[in-house]
Amino acid sequence: MMGFWNFFFGKPAKPNSADHYFEDQWFFRPNGELISLIVNGQPDSPTQWQKDFFAQLENDYSLIVTAIIPDIEDEFQNWKPAFKIVDFEREFKLVHLEISTCDQQSIAWEMSFETVHDRNHIVIVGMLGYELQYMHVYG
């Protein structure tokens, strides 16, 4: 189990065999930051689909962010009229990523951002593949 995780992410993770998930801090290439990463897996390891999906996610991160910016702006405009994102990378920091156990191309996953616009809130974005499913701002 740990050997596969080592191969998958380059370092050991903290497995939870009772709930079948792996959790660790991971250096996310697109933003150059450590993020909290949870991979919901099988009893012994993440699937090949999850491994491939994560690699593709890192490659396509800027496309995904570009696609969700209008939704984030709409949500923030509920309490900050005329809100616009000028520089996403400076205004929103990816802090968490969770990948589901799905073993098909439409993987359900979630990412969470802290924002300079309100330090007491976090933006949670739920996706199915690259399609936005929900977005919530919690605080």
Residue pairs with C-beta under 8 A, 6 or more apart in sequence:
1 15
1 44
1 45
2 12
2 13
2 15
4 44
4 45
4 46
5 11
5 12
5 13
5 15
5 22
5 45
5 46
6 12
8 45
8 46
8 51
8 54
9 24
9 26
9 37
11 24
12 24
13 22
13 23
13 24
13 39
14 22
14 23
14 24
15 21
15 22
16 22
16 23
17 43
20 40
20 41
20 42
20 43
20 101
21 38
21 39
21 40
21 41
22 38
22 39
22 41
22 46
23 36
23 37
23 38
23 39
24 37
25 34
25 35
25 36
25 37
26 34
26 35
26 36
26 37
26 97
27 33
27 34
28 34
28 35
28 37
28 58
28 61
28 94
28 97
29 58
30 58
30 61
30 62
31 61
31 89
31 93
31 94
33 93
33 94
35 94
35 95
35 96
35 97
36 95
36 96
36 97
37 96
37 97
37 98
38 96
38 97
38 98
38 99
39 46
39 50
39 54
39 98
39 99
40 98
40 99
40 100
40 101
41 47
41 50
41 101
42 101
46 99
47 101
47 103
49 102
49 103
49 104
49 105
49 107
50 99
50 101
50 103
50 107
53 99
53 107
53 109
54 99
57 64
57 97
57 109
60 130
63 130
64 127
64 130
65 88
67 130
67 132
68 125
68 132
68 135
69 85
69 88
71 125
71 132
71 135
72 85
72 92
72 123
72 125
72 135
73 83
73 84
73 85
75 123
75 135
75 137
76 83
76 117
76 137
77 83
80 117
83 117
85 91
85 92
90 116
91 115
91 116
91 117
92 113
92 114
92 115
92 116
92 123
93 113
93 114
93 115
94 111
94 112
94 113
95 112
95 113
95 114
95 122
96 110
96 111
96 112
97 109
97 110
97 111
97 112
98 109
98 110
98 111
99 107
99 109
100 107
100 108
100 109
102 108
105 129
106 128
106 129
107 128
107 129
108 126
108 127
108 128
108 133
109 126
109 127
110 124
110 125
110 126
110 127
111 124
111 125
111 127
112 122
112 123
112 124
112 125
113 122
113 123
113 125
114 122
114 123
115 121
115 122
115 123
118 137
118 139
120 139
121 137
121 138
121 139
122 137
122 138
122 139
123 135
123 136
123 137
124 135
124 136
124 137
124 138
125 132
125 134
125 135
126 132
126 133
126 134
126 135
127 133
